[in-house]
Amino acid sequence: MVHATPPSAWEIDATQFDPAAPLAEQLRFALRYAVLAPSSHNTQPWRFLIDGDTVQVCADRLRALPVVDPFDRELLMSCGAALFNLRVALSHFGLAYAIALFPSEADPDVVALVRVSRHGHGDATIAPLFDAITQRATTRAPFADEPVPEAVRQRLIDACEAEGALAACLHARTDRQAVAHLVAEADHTQFADPRFRRELAAWIHPRRHDDGMPAYGAAVSGLLDFAVPLVSAVVRVFDAGAGVPATHRHLVDGSPLIVGIATLRNDREAWLAAGQALERMLLVAVGEGLTASYLNQPIEVTTLRVQISGLLHLDATPQLLLRVGRGPRTAHAGRRPLSDVIA
């Protein structure tokens, strides 16, 4: 007997949304878009608890990264990105919503309580981003060596500011070179830590299919062989072609625009806002024919974070660093079954 291959989580038929279904069923359908959000190491550190017309967006601390993300900063940003996708989906389907952030001091894992209704004010400004959710993908390949127009750069900045974060665009070659050097320094610092290498290896194992980054599974043995030199930056940045690691020059030439996202505060509410700003910016970028990948290493190394802040010329705490440009189409990362994340 031939068994049909189950459809990808990214292949959603929006016409299957039933406007007459109970709100709980409509929420479950909208959450199919929430889980397509980006997350650090593709850990997908979220859970959703549906109760009638409400859903609790929860942090899944069991999927935390204690070495690279000891305070769950990136974990909460990932949850913020999922929350933004949920908002876009609800707005597209004509559902109004009200959100309470961190509604329970007794349970800090509940990062948001979303109550939906068929009557009320929706957010018409984000509904047009709906189609971009299933088109967005992280592209670690080199981007085309062509500048991102100033008007587009401003739209990316505006998208972040709409979610309460700040953004800066670095397009001058000297600025991109400075970032490349900080990325290299951060890579050396992180890969020199055996704990970091073990943690990363666990998430790029080739046996992972529904989460993690199995496409980089060939690097697992190198990560765990502490007698060899540092693993190539292909794991963290991109492949320059034919398996050649990306050097500083490749990083500069293959990244026409670097975007930094920062917040005025540096607490759990700010991290959640940064995650929502990230996803809003990424969806706007999709509409402009752009894609992105991450250069968060200098932000994850405390001693280098202040230098990133200086490069961005923002009087705020940097939370995310990305490279943006026109890149080749790439496969979507796997997603966990809905039954694992929705109750």
Secondary structure, 3 states (H helix, E strand, C coil): CCCCCCCCCCCCCHHHCCCCCCHHHHHHHHHHHHCCCCCHHHCCCEEEEEECCEEEEEECHHHCCCCCCCCCHHHHHHHHHHHHHHHHHHHHCCCEEEEEECCCCCCCCEEEEEEEECCCCCCCCCHHHHHHHCCCCECCCCCCCCCCCHHHHHHHHHHHHHCCCEEEEECCHHHHHHHHHHHHHHHHHHHCCHHHHHHHHHHCCCCCCCCCCHHHHHHHHHHHCCCCCCCCCCCCCCECCCCCECCHHHHHHCCCEEEEEEECCCCHHHHHHHHHHHHHHHHHHHHCCCEEEECCHHHHCHHHHHHHHHHHCCCCEEEEEEEEECCCCCCCCCCCCHHHHEC
